[in-house]
Amino acid sequence: MAESISLAVTGLKCAGCESNVSTQLNNIEGVITVNASTKESKVEVTFDSSKTNSAAISQAISDAGYVVD
Ligand SMILES: [Cu+2]
């Protein structure tokens, strides 16, 4: 089942950050779409809830060096 989350993320500063976060998240099995916005300090993710969860997504963002508020 597809679920969407929107996370407030601190540390996104440029298009490189957007692409970095997107790449990391797309590596997670079950992630369907990623929309990282520097302007809004926000990351929106759609994922298959039978394969991953919001905790794993938050963790991956932290591991990439950004802070999930
Ligand atoms: Cu950057």
PDB file of the backbone (N, CA, C, O) and the ligand in Angstrom, with CONECT records:
HET     CU  A 101       1
ATOM      1  N   MET A   1       0.836  -1.193   0.000  1.00  0.00           N
ATOM      2  CA  MET A   1       0.000   0.000   0.000  1.00  0.00           C
ATOM      3  C   MET A   1       0.876   1.250   0.000  1.00  0.00           C
ATOM      4  O   MET A   1       1.815   1.354   0.790  1.00  0.00           O
ATOM      5  N   ALA A   2       0.574   2.183  -0.873  1.00  0.00           N
ATOM      6  CA  ALA A   2       1.390   3.392  -0.966  1.00  0.00           C
ATOM      7  C   ALA A   2       0.986   4.402   0.107  1.00  0.00           C
ATOM      8  O   ALA A   2      -0.193   4.684   0.322  1.00  0.00           O
ATOM      9  N   GLU A   3       2.001   4.925   0.761  1.00  0.00           N
ATOM     10  CA  GLU A   3       1.778   5.954   1.775  1.00  0.00           C
ATOM     11  C   GLU A   3       2.651   7.142   1.451  1.00  0.00           C
ATOM     12  O   GLU A   3       3.697   6.996   0.819  1.00  0.00           O
ATOM     13  N   SER A   4       2.226   8.329   1.885  1.00  0.00           N
ATOM     14  CA  SER A   4       3.030   9.525   1.672  1.00  0.00           C
ATOM     15  C   SER A   4       3.362  10.157   3.005  1.00  0.00           C
ATOM     16  O   SER A   4       2.539  10.200   3.919  1.00  0.00           O
ATOM     17  N   ILE A   5       4.606  10.653   3.096  1.00  0.00           N
ATOM     18  CA  ILE A   5       4.960  11.442   4.269  1.00  0.00           C
ATOM     19  C   ILE A   5       5.645  12.705   3.817  1.00  0.00           C
ATOM     20  O   ILE A   5       6.261  12.759   2.753  1.00  0.00           O
ATOM     21  N   SER A   6       5.526  13.718   4.645  1.00  0.00           N
ATOM     22  CA  SER A   6       6.192  14.984   4.402  1.00  0.00           C
ATOM     23  C   SER A   6       7.006  15.297   5.647  1.00  0.00           C
ATOM     24  O   SER A   6       6.459  15.435   6.741  1.00  0.00           O
ATOM     25  N   LEU A   7       8.329  15.408   5.468  1.00  0.00           N
ATOM     26  CA  LEU A   7       9.218  15.626   6.607  1.00  0.00           C
ATOM     27  C   LEU A   7       9.869  16.992   6.522  1.00  0.00           C
ATOM     28  O   LEU A   7      10.331  17.401   5.457  1.00  0.00           O
ATOM     29  N   ALA A   8       9.908  17.698   7.642  1.00  0.00           N
ATOM     30  CA  ALA A   8      10.649  18.957   7.715  1.00  0.00           C
ATOM     31  C   ALA A   8      12.109  18.601   7.938  1.00  0.00           C
ATOM     32  O   ALA A   8      12.455  17.933   8.912  1.00  0.00           O
ATOM     33  N   VAL A   9      12.962  19.054   7.025  1.00  0.00           N
ATOM     34  CA  VAL A   9      14.375  18.679   7.069  1.00  0.00           C
ATOM     35  C   VAL A   9      15.246  19.933   7.066  1.00  0.00           C
ATOM     36  O   VAL A   9      15.100  20.807   6.212  1.00  0.00           O
ATOM     37  N   THR A  10      16.153  20.003   8.039  1.00  0.00           N
ATOM     38  CA  THR A  10      17.094  21.109   8.122  1.00  0.00           C
ATOM     39  C   THR A  10      18.417  20.703   7.480  1.00  0.00           C
ATOM     40  O   THR A  10      18.890  19.582   7.665  1.00  0.00           O
ATOM     41  N   GLY A  11      19.009  21.628   6.723  1.00  0.00           N
ATOM     42  CA  GLY A  11      20.325  21.367   6.156  1.00  0.00           C
ATOM     43  C   GLY A  11      20.326  21.250   4.641  1.00  0.00           C
ATOM     44  O   GLY A  11      21.382  21.132   4.020  1.00  0.00           O
ATOM     45  N   LEU A  12      19.143  21.284   4.050  1.00  0.00           N
ATOM     46  CA  LEU A  12      19.071  21.277   2.584  1.00  0.00           C
ATOM     47  C   LEU A  12      19.407  22.676   2.083  1.00  0.00           C
ATOM     48  O   LEU A  12      18.675  23.630   2.344  1.00  0.00           O
ATOM     49  N   LYS A  13      20.518  22.793   1.362  1.00  0.00           N
ATOM     50  CA  LYS A  13      20.970  24.132   1.008  1.00  0.00           C
ATOM     51  C   LYS A  13      21.043  24.412  -0.489  1.00  0.00           C
ATOM     52  O   LYS A  13      21.072  25.571  -0.903  1.00  0.00           O
ATOM     53  N   CYS A  14      21.071  23.388  -1.281  1.00  0.00           N
ATOM     54  CA  CYS A  14      21.229  23.623  -2.711  1.00  0.00           C
ATOM     55  C   CYS A  14      20.693  22.445  -3.514  1.00  0.00           C
ATOM     56  O   CYS A  14      20.225  21.454  -2.953  1.00  0.00           O
ATOM     57  N   ALA A  15      20.769  22.566  -4.810  1.00  0.00           N
ATOM     58  CA  ALA A  15      20.289  21.485  -5.677  1.00  0.00           C
ATOM     59  C   ALA A  15      21.080  20.197  -5.442  1.00  0.00           C
ATOM     60  O   ALA A  15      20.557  19.097  -5.617  1.00  0.00           O
ATOM     61  N   GLY A  16      22.339  20.345  -5.046  1.00  0.00           N
ATOM     62  CA  GLY A  16      23.158  19.170  -4.737  1.00  0.00           C
ATOM     63  C   GLY A  16      22.592  18.394  -3.553  1.00  0.00           C
ATOM     64  O   GLY A  16      22.582  17.163  -3.553  1.00  0.00           O
ATOM     65  N   CYS A  17      22.119  19.129  -2.541  1.00  0.00           N
ATOM     66  CA  CYS A  17      21.500  18.487  -1.372  1.00  0.00           C
ATOM     67  C   CYS A  17      20.222  17.767  -1.783  1.00  0.00           C
ATOM     68  O   CYS A  17      19.970  16.638  -1.362  1.00  0.00           O
ATOM     69  N   GLU A  18      19.427  18.426  -2.604  1.00  0.00           N
ATOM     70  CA  GLU A  18      18.180  17.805  -3.073  1.00  0.00           C
ATOM     71  C   GLU A  18      18.495  16.490  -3.766  1.00  0.00           C
ATOM     72  O   GLU A  18      17.850  15.471  -3.520  1.00  0.00           O
ATOM     73  N   SER A  19      19.495  16.531  -4.633  1.00  0.00           N
ATOM     74  CA  SER A  19      19.826  15.342  -5.392  1.00  0.00           C
ATOM     75  C   SER A  19      20.454  14.269  -4.509  1.00  0.00           C
ATOM     76  O   SER A  19      20.227  13.078  -4.719  1.00  0.00           O
ATOM     77  N   ASN A  20      21.244  14.689  -3.521  1.00  0.00           N
ATOM     78  CA  ASN A  20      21.855  13.750  -2.579  1.00  0.00           C
ATOM     79  C   ASN A  20      20.790  13.001  -1.781  1.00  0.00           C
ATOM     80  O   ASN A  20      20.820  11.774  -1.691  1.00  0.00           O
ATOM     81  N   VAL A  21      19.855  13.745  -1.205  1.00  0.00           N
ATOM     82  CA  VAL A  21      18.777  13.124  -0.429  1.00  0.00           C
ATOM     83  C   VAL A  21      17.942  12.205  -1.318  1.00  0.00           C
ATOM     84  O   VAL A  21      17.582  11.098  -0.918  1.00  0.00           O
ATOM     85  N   SER A  22      17.643  12.672  -2.517  1.00  0.00           N
ATOM     86  CA  SER A  22      16.833  11.860  -3.428  1.00  0.00           C
ATOM     87  C   SER A  22      17.523  10.546  -3.759  1.00  0.00           C
ATOM     88  O   SER A  22      16.896   9.487  -3.771  1.00  0.00           O
ATOM     89  N   THR A  23      18.818  10.625  -4.025  1.00  0.00           N
ATOM     90  CA  THR A  23      19.572   9.412  -4.353  1.00  0.00           C
ATOM     91  C   THR A  23      19.561   8.429  -3.192  1.00  0.00           C
ATOM     92  O   THR A  23      19.310   7.238  -3.375  1.00  0.00           O
ATOM     93  N   GLN A  24      19.837   8.944  -1.986  1.00  0.00           N
ATOM     94  CA  GLN A  24      19.853   8.068  -0.802  1.00  0.00           C
ATOM     95  C   GLN A  24      18.504   7.393  -0.603  1.00  0.00           C
ATOM     96  O   GLN A  24      18.430   6.193  -0.340  1.00  0.00           O
ATOM     97  N   LEU A  25      17.445   8.172  -0.729  1.00  0.00           N
ATOM     98  CA  LEU A  25      16.114   7.615  -0.472  1.00  0.00           C
ATOM     99  C   LEU A  25      15.685   6.641  -1.564  1.00  0.00           C
ATOM    100  O   LEU A  25      15.021   5.641  -1.289  1.00  0.00           O
ATOM    101  N   ASN A  26      16.064   6.936  -2.788  1.00  0.00           N
ATOM    102  CA  ASN A  26      15.695   6.031  -3.879  1.00  0.00           C
ATOM    103  C   ASN A  26      16.425   4.693  -3.783  1.00  0.00           C
ATOM    104  O   ASN A  26      16.033   3.718  -4.423  1.00  0.00           O
ATOM    105  N   ASN A  27      17.494   4.654  -2.974  1.00  0.00           N
ATOM    106  CA  ASN A  27      18.200   3.385  -2.750  1.00  0.00           C
ATOM    107  C   ASN A  27      17.439   2.457  -1.821  1.00  0.00           C
ATOM    108  O   ASN A  27      17.737   1.265  -1.751  1.00  0.00           O
ATOM    109  N   ILE A  28      16.459   2.995  -1.107  1.00  0.00           N
ATOM    110  CA  ILE A  28      15.690   2.162  -0.182  1.00  0.00           C
ATOM    111  C   ILE A  28      14.624   1.407  -0.966  1.00  0.00           C
ATOM    112  O   ILE A  28      13.843   1.996  -1.712  1.00  0.00           O
ATOM    113  N   GLU A  29      14.611   0.097  -0.782  1.00  0.00           N
ATOM    114  CA  GLU A  29      13.595  -0.682  -1.466  1.00  0.00           C
ATOM    115  C   GLU A  29      12.218  -0.293  -0.953  1.00  0.00           C
ATOM    116  O   GLU A  29      11.994  -0.251   0.256  1.00  0.00           O
ATOM    117  N   GLY A  30      11.309  -0.012  -1.850  1.00  0.00           N
ATOM    118  CA  GLY A  30       9.958   0.354  -1.460  1.00  0.00           C
ATOM    119  C   GLY A  30       9.663   1.834  -1.622  1.00  0.00           C
ATOM    120  O   GLY A  30       8.502   2.245  -1.617  1.00  0.00           O
ATOM    121  N   VAL A  31      10.727   2.651  -1.769  1.00  0.00           N
ATOM    122  CA  VAL A  31      10.505   4.077  -1.996  1.00  0.00           C
ATOM    123  C   VAL A  31      10.068   4.279  -3.439  1.00  0.00           C
ATOM    124  O   VAL A  31      10.718   3.798  -4.367  1.00  0.00           O
ATOM    125  N   ILE A  32       8.964   4.994  -3.621  1.00  0.00           N
ATOM    126  CA  ILE A  32       8.382   5.157  -4.952  1.00  0.00           C
ATOM    127  C   ILE A  32       8.741   6.520  -5.548  1.00  0.00           C
ATOM    128  O   ILE A  32       9.253   6.598  -6.665  1.00  0.00           O
ATOM    129  N   THR A  33       8.473   7.581  -4.808  1.00  0.00           N
ATOM    130  CA  THR A  33       8.847   8.906  -5.301  1.00  0.00           C
ATOM    131  C   THR A  33       9.460   9.725  -4.168  1.00  0.00           C
ATOM    132  O   THR A  33       9.115   9.554  -2.999  1.00  0.00           O
ATOM    133  N   VAL A  34      10.375  10.617  -4.540  1.00  0.00           N
ATOM    134  CA  VAL A  34      10.992  11.530  -3.581  1.00  0.00           C
ATOM    135  C   VAL A  34      10.933  12.929  -4.159  1.00  0.00           C
ATOM    136  O   VAL A  34      11.272  13.150  -5.322  1.00  0.00           O
ATOM    137  N   ASN A  35      10.501  13.866  -3.341  1.00  0.00           N
ATOM    138  CA  ASN A  35      10.517  15.259  -3.753  1.00  0.00           C
ATOM    139  C   ASN A  35      11.165  16.074  -2.637  1.00  0.00           C
ATOM    140  O   ASN A  35      10.535  16.384  -1.626  1.00  0.00           O
ATOM    141  N   ALA A  36      12.440  16.415  -2.845  1.00  0.00           N
ATOM    142  CA  ALA A  36      13.178  17.186  -1.840  1.00  0.00           C
ATOM    143  C   ALA A  36      13.184  18.653  -2.254  1.00  0.00           C
ATOM    144  O   ALA A  36      13.569  18.987  -3.374  1.00  0.00           O
ATOM    145  N   SER A  37      12.758  19.519  -1.348  1.00  0.00           N
ATOM    146  CA  SER A  37      12.693  20.946  -1.651  1.00  0.00           C
ATOM    147  C   SER A  37      13.560  21.764  -0.695  1.00  0.00           C
ATOM    148  O   SER A  37      13.277  21.855   0.500  1.00  0.00           O
ATOM    149  N   THR A  38      14.613  22.354  -1.242  1.00  0.00           N
ATOM    150  CA  THR A  38      15.469  23.240  -0.465  1.00  0.00           C
ATOM    151  C   THR A  38      14.680  24.463  -0.012  1.00  0.00           C
ATOM    152  O   THR A  38      14.794  24.909   1.130  1.00  0.00           O
ATOM    153  N   LYS A  39      13.888  24.989  -0.921  1.00  0.00           N
ATOM    154  CA  LYS A  39      13.133  26.207  -0.651  1.00  0.00           C
ATOM    155  C   LYS A  39      12.199  26.052   0.539  1.00  0.00           C
ATOM    156  O   LYS A  39      12.065  26.954   1.366  1.00  0.00           O
ATOM    157  N   GLU A  40      11.557  24.893   0.608  1.00  0.00           N
ATOM    158  CA  GLU A  40      10.588  24.669   1.680  1.00  0.00           C
ATOM    159  C   GLU A  40      11.166  23.876   2.848  1.00  0.00           C
ATOM    160  O   GLU A  40      10.460  23.598   3.817  1.00  0.00           O
ATOM    161  N   SER A  41      12.459  23.507   2.764  1.00  0.00           N
ATOM    162  CA  SER A  41      13.085  22.662   3.796  1.00  0.00           C
ATOM    163  C   SER A  41      12.221  21.446   4.094  1.00  0.00           C
ATOM    164  O   SER A  41      11.909  21.143   5.246  1.00  0.00           O
ATOM    165  N   LYS A  42      11.851  20.771   3.038  1.00  0.00           N
ATOM    166  CA  LYS A  42      10.885  19.705   3.164  1.00  0.00           C
ATOM    167  C   LYS A  42      11.234  18.555   2.225  1.00  0.00           C
ATOM    168  O   LYS A  42      11.719  18.767   1.113  1.00  0.00           O
ATOM    169  N   VAL A  43      10.981  17.347   2.689  1.00  0.00           N
ATOM    170  CA  VAL A  43      11.154  16.178   1.826  1.00  0.00           C
ATOM    171  C   VAL A  43       9.857  15.376   1.849  1.00  0.00           C
ATOM    172  O   VAL A  43       9.390  14.946   2.904  1.00  0.00           O
ATOM    173  N   GLU A  44       9.298  15.187   0.679  1.00  0.00           N
ATOM    174  CA  GLU A  44       8.078  14.393   0.558  1.00  0.00           C
ATOM    175  C   GLU A  44       8.425  13.060  -0.076  1.00  0.00           C
ATOM    176  O   GLU A  44       9.108  13.004  -1.098  1.00  0.00           O
ATOM    177  N   VAL A  45       7.953  12.000   0.534  1.00  0.00           N
ATOM    178  CA  VAL A  45       8.291  10.663   0.061  1.00  0.00           C
ATOM    179  C   VAL A  45       7.020   9.823  -0.039  1.00  0.00           C
ATOM    180  O   VAL A  45       6.199   9.804   0.878  1.00  0.00           O
ATOM    181  N   THR A  46       6.874   9.140  -1.149  1.00  0.00           N
ATOM    182  CA  THR A  46       5.830   8.137  -1.288  1.00  0.00           C
ATOM    183  C   THR A  46       6.511   6.779  -1.260  1.00  0.00           C
ATOM    184  O   THR A  46       7.515   6.559  -1.937  1.00  0.00           O
ATOM    185  N   PHE A  47       5.953   5.872  -0.469  1.00  0.00           N
ATOM    186  CA  PHE A  47       6.605   4.573  -0.331  1.00  0.00           C
ATOM    187  C   PHE A  47       5.575   3.466  -0.173  1.00  0.00           C
ATOM    188  O   PHE A  47       4.419   3.704   0.174  1.00  0.00           O
ATOM    189  N   ASP A  48       6.032   2.251  -0.439  1.00  0.00           N
ATOM    190  CA  ASP A  48       5.206   1.062  -0.259  1.00  0.00           C
ATOM    191  C   ASP A  48       5.352   0.616   1.199  1.00  0.00           C
ATOM    192  O   ASP A  48       6.421   0.167   1.611  1.00  0.00           O
ATOM    193  N   SER A  49       4.286   0.740   1.966  1.00  0.00           N
ATOM    194  CA  SER A  49       4.378   0.480   3.406  1.00  0.00           C
ATOM    195  C   SER A  49       4.570  -0.999   3.739  1.00  0.00           C
ATOM    196  O   SER A  49       4.791  -1.342   4.901  1.00  0.00           O
ATOM    197  N   SER A  50       4.491  -1.872   2.748  1.00  0.00           N
ATOM    198  CA  SER A  50       4.802  -3.280   3.014  1.00  0.00           C
ATOM    199  C   SER A  50       6.305  -3.531   2.897  1.00  0.00           C
ATOM    200  O   SER A  50       6.793  -4.596   3.274  1.00  0.00           O
ATOM    201  N   LYS A  51       7.031  -2.549   2.376  1.00  0.00           N
ATOM    202  CA  LYS A  51       8.475  -2.742   2.166  1.00  0.00           C
ATOM    203  C   LYS A  51       9.364  -1.845   3.023  1.00  0.00           C
ATOM    204  O   LYS A  51      10.496  -2.213   3.337  1.00  0.00           O
ATOM    205  N   THR A  52       8.862  -0.677   3.403  1.00  0.00           N
ATOM    206  CA  THR A  52       9.676   0.209   4.237  1.00  0.00           C
ATOM    207  C   THR A  52       8.740   1.056   5.089  1.00  0.00           C
ATOM    208  O   THR A  52       7.519   0.909   5.019  1.00  0.00           O
ATOM    209  N   ASN A  53       9.319   1.942   5.893  1.00  0.00           N
ATOM    210  CA  ASN A  53       8.482   2.747   6.790  1.00  0.00           C
ATOM    211  C   ASN A  53       9.118   4.110   7.017  1.00  0.00           C
ATOM    212  O   ASN A  53      10.245   4.366   6.593  1.00  0.00           O
ATOM    213  N   SER A  54       8.379   4.975   7.690  1.00  0.00           N
ATOM    214  CA  SER A  54       8.850   6.347   7.855  1.00  0.00           C
ATOM    215  C   SER A  54      10.113   6.419   8.712  1.00  0.00           C
ATOM    216  O   SER A  54      10.935   7.317   8.526  1.00  0.00           O
ATOM    217  N   ALA A  55      10.275   5.479   9.650  1.00  0.00           N
ATOM    218  CA  ALA A  55      11.476   5.483  10.487  1.00  0.00           C
ATOM    219  C   ALA A  55      12.725   5.221   9.636  1.00  0.00           C
ATOM    220  O   ALA A  55      13.758   5.863   9.829  1.00  0.00           O
ATOM    221  N   ALA A  56      12.623   4.283   8.702  1.00  0.00           N
ATOM    222  CA  ALA A  56      13.765   3.974   7.832  1.00  0.00           C
ATOM    223  C   ALA A  56      14.088   5.158   6.930  1.00  0.00           C
ATOM    224  O   ALA A  56      15.250   5.431   6.629  1.00  0.00           O
ATOM    225  N   ILE A  57      13.048   5.850   6.507  1.00  0.00           N
ATOM    226  CA  ILE A  57      13.242   7.014   5.633  1.00  0.00           C
ATOM    227  C   ILE A  57      13.908   8.155   6.400  1.00  0.00           C
ATOM    228  O   ILE A  57      14.840   8.785   5.899  1.00  0.00           O
ATOM    229  N   SER A  58      13.426   8.419   7.619  1.00  0.00           N
ATOM    230  CA  SER A  58      14.040   9.447   8.460  1.00  0.00           C
ATOM    231  C   SER A  58      15.497   9.119   8.742  1.00  0.00           C
ATOM    232  O   SER A  58      16.363   9.993   8.711  1.00  0.00           O
ATOM    233  N   GLN A  59      15.754   7.836   9.019  1.00  0.00           N
ATOM    234  CA  GLN A  59      17.117   7.396   9.308  1.00  0.00           C
ATOM    235  C   GLN A  59      18.043   7.647   8.109  1.00  0.00           C
ATOM    236  O   GLN A  59      19.177   8.098   8.271  1.00  0.00           O
ATOM    237  N   ALA A  60      17.545   7.350   6.921  1.00  0.00           N
ATOM    238  CA  ALA A  60      18.374   7.531   5.719  1.00  0.00           C
ATOM    239  C   ALA A  60      18.685   9.001   5.504  1.00  0.00           C
ATOM    240  O   ALA A  60      19.781   9.344   5.061  1.00  0.00           O
ATOM    241  N   ILE A  61      17.734   9.872   5.812  1.00  0.00           N
ATOM    242  CA  ILE A  61      17.980  11.310   5.670  1.00  0.00           C
ATOM    243  C   ILE A  61      19.042  11.753   6.678  1.00  0.00           C
ATOM    244  O   ILE A  61      19.933  12.532   6.340  1.00  0.00           O
ATOM    245  N   SER A  62      18.947  11.254   7.923  1.00  0.00           N
ATOM    246  CA  SER A  62      19.957  11.554   8.936  1.00  0.00           C
ATOM    247  C   SER A  62      21.321  11.036   8.515  1.00  0.00           C
ATOM    248  O   SER A  62      22.329  11.730   8.652  1.00  0.00           O
ATOM    249  N   ASP A  63      21.347   9.811   8.000  1.00  0.00           N
ATOM    250  CA  ASP A  63      22.616   9.211   7.579  1.00  0.00           C
ATOM    251  C   ASP A  63      23.254  10.020   6.451  1.00  0.00           C
ATOM    252  O   ASP A  63      24.478  10.033   6.315  1.00  0.00           O
ATOM    253  N   ALA A  64      22.434  10.696   5.641  1.00  0.00           N
ATOM    254  CA  ALA A  64      22.967  11.503   4.548  1.00  0.00           C
ATOM    255  C   ALA A  64      23.492  12.838   5.065  1.00  0.00           C
ATOM    256  O   ALA A  64      24.093  13.598   4.307  1.00  0.00           O
ATOM    257  N   GLY A  65      23.272  13.133   6.347  1.00  0.00           N
ATOM    258  CA  GLY A  65      23.856  14.324   6.957  1.00  0.00           C
ATOM    259  C   GLY A  65      22.883  15.472   7.177  1.00  0.00           C
ATOM    260  O   GLY A  65      23.306  16.606   7.401  1.00  0.00           O
ATOM    261  N   TYR A  66      21.610  15.197   7.118  1.00  0.00           N
ATOM    262  CA  TYR A  66      20.613  16.249   7.324  1.00  0.00           C
ATOM    263  C   TYR A  66      19.808  15.950   8.589  1.00  0.00           C
ATOM    264  O   TYR A  66      19.802  14.828   9.094  1.00  0.00           O
ATOM    265  N   VAL A  67      19.136  16.981   9.080  1.00  0.00           N
ATOM    266  CA  VAL A  67      18.420  16.840  10.349  1.00  0.00           C
ATOM    267  C   VAL A  67      16.917  16.818  10.085  1.00  0.00           C
ATOM    268  O   VAL A  67      16.353  17.757   9.523  1.00  0.00           O
ATOM    269  N   VAL A  68      16.289  15.732  10.501  1.00  0.00           N
ATOM    270  CA  VAL A  68      14.834  15.633  10.384  1.00  0.00           C
ATOM    271  C   VAL A  68      14.239  16.240  11.656  1.00  0.00           C
ATOM    272  O   VAL A  68      14.504  15.766  12.760  1.00  0.00           O
ATOM    273  N   ASP A  69      13.441  17.282  11.492  1.00  0.00           N
ATOM    274  CA  ASP A  69      12.868  17.968  12.657  1.00  0.00           C
ATOM    275  C   ASP A  69      11.712  17.179  13.263  1.00  0.00           C
ATOM    276  O   ASP A  69      11.118  17.614  14.249  1.00  0.00           O
TER     277      ASP A  69
HETATM  278 CU    CU A 101      23.796  21.366  -0.992  1.00  0.00          CU2+
END
